[in-house]
Amino acid sequence: MGTMLHRRGTQSLMIFALALRTLSPSVTAQESSCSKASAKTEQRIKAARSRSDAADTNPYRDTDFALTYKTPYGWVDRTQQMQDPENDSSKSKLLLAVFERPPEAVGDTINSAVVIAAESASSYPGLKTAADYIGPLTELTTSKGFKVVGEPYETSVGTTTLVRLDCTRERQSSLVLLRNKFVVSFTFIAGSTDELDELIEKLSFDTPKSK
């Protein structure tokens, strides 16, 4: 799985790299406090479970890719601030970037985050499936200090099939699918496996419009 592909030009995985640059300092600063993170993460999860789904604020909906993400209550939306004004949106797009707290605010727990991005599949000659994108995604992820855990594998969100890549530092998973001639990636970072699963459960898909 994951044929190595080389993108035309110099903007390979630009949006995803931007997201990881924002995420990495927060994760690095928090690695020394793993025991505190574990205890406080458990408290956070219990509090989150006590809220109903109605507490999620302004779900992100994208009609082009037929997806919805229910951002957790009280999270910080930095999508606009992370946009590159010189970026060609026909080639790559940052769709959503949300954080449990502002990325620049160093704390004693992992700053959980969700980043959704899309890249034109035409930028990768030979790319035919979502699994073909795993090679360049793995290369970029490991270059940022994240360790891949196991092999990529297929997973489902509702009736939609994606390819999943799991990493540590602390908990990170990326889901990938092809839709409307774009590779859409979903990156989740959390302080525990349970919290990671909860973040992924907030993602849902509709039937895509044919183009």
Summary of the structure (lengths in Angstrom):
residues: 211
radius of gyration: 16.5
end to end distance: 27.4
largest distance: 49.2
contacts: 650
relative contact order: 0.22
helix: 31%
strand: 29%
